[in-house]
Amino acid sequence: MADRQVDRIWSNVALLARQPYAGRLVDEFGLSVRVISAQKYLIYYEIRVDVVWVAHVVAGEREQRRAVLGGEG
């Protein structure tokens, strides 16, 4: 079960390599932060020149702002 979830996450990361603008912008975390869903997880990333930089992979049920920014966020 966990292996399948990891495979889904990697599959979405591979998608981002081909289609970096597939995710939606997340205004509250900065101008360039995007997010894409991998079932129960959210992948937060930025596009930096010609590289997709994955910043966080967070379980969807977590409080997202705290999980991404840390502390009190």
C-alpha positions as CSV (number, residue, x, y, z in Angstrom):
1,M,0.0,0.0,0.0
2,A,2.7,2.5,1.0
3,D,4.7,1.5,-2.1
4,R,1.8,2.3,-4.4
5,Q,1.4,5.8,-2.7
6,V,5.1,6.5,-3.2
7,D,4.8,5.4,-6.9
8,R,1.9,7.8,-7.3
9,I,3.9,10.6,-5.9
10,W,6.9,9.8,-8.1
11,S,4.5,9.6,-11.1
12,N,3.3,13.1,-10.4
13,V,6.8,14.4,-10.0
14,A,7.7,12.9,-13.4
15,L,4.6,14.7,-14.8
16,L,5.9,18.0,-13.5
17,A,9.2,17.4,-15.3
18,R,7.2,17.3,-18.6
19,Q,4.4,19.8,-17.7
20,P,5.8,22.1,-14.9
21,Y,2.7,24.3,-15.0
22,A,0.3,21.5,-14.3
23,G,-0.1,22.5,-10.7
24,R,-2.1,25.5,-9.5
25,L,-0.5,28.6,-7.9
26,V,-0.8,28.8,-4.2
27,D,-0.9,32.6,-3.4
28,E,-0.5,32.2,0.3
29,F,2.9,30.6,0.2
30,G,4.6,33.0,-2.3
31,L,4.3,34.1,-5.8
32,S,5.9,31.1,-7.4
33,V,4.7,28.2,-5.2
34,R,2.5,25.7,-7.0
35,V,0.8,22.5,-5.8
36,I,-0.4,19.3,-7.4
37,S,-2.3,16.5,-5.8
38,A,-1.1,12.9,-5.5
39,Q,-4.2,11.4,-4.0
40,K,-3.9,11.8,-0.2
41,Y,-0.7,14.0,-0.6
42,L,0.0,17.4,-1.9
43,I,3.3,18.2,-3.7
44,Y,4.4,21.8,-3.3
45,Y,7.0,23.0,-5.8
46,E,8.5,25.9,-7.6
47,I,9.7,26.4,-11.2
48,R,13.2,27.8,-11.1
49,V,14.5,28.6,-14.6
50,D,14.5,25.1,-16.2
51,V,14.2,23.1,-13.0
52,V,11.2,21.9,-11.0
53,W,12.1,22.2,-7.3
54,V,10.0,20.0,-5.1
55,A,9.8,21.8,-1.7
56,H,7.4,19.6,0.3
57,V,5.2,16.6,0.0
58,V,2.5,16.9,2.7
59,A,-0.3,14.6,3.7
60,G,-3.6,16.3,2.7
61,E,-5.2,16.0,6.1
62,R,-2.4,18.1,7.7
63,E,-2.8,21.8,8.3
64,Q,-1.1,22.9,5.1
65,R,0.2,26.3,6.2
66,R,1.9,24.9,9.3
67,A,3.3,21.9,7.4
68,V,4.8,24.0,4.6
69,L,6.0,27.0,6.5
70,G,6.8,25.2,9.8
71,G,6.2,26.5,13.4
72,E,3.2,28.8,13.7
73,G,3.3,29.6,10.0
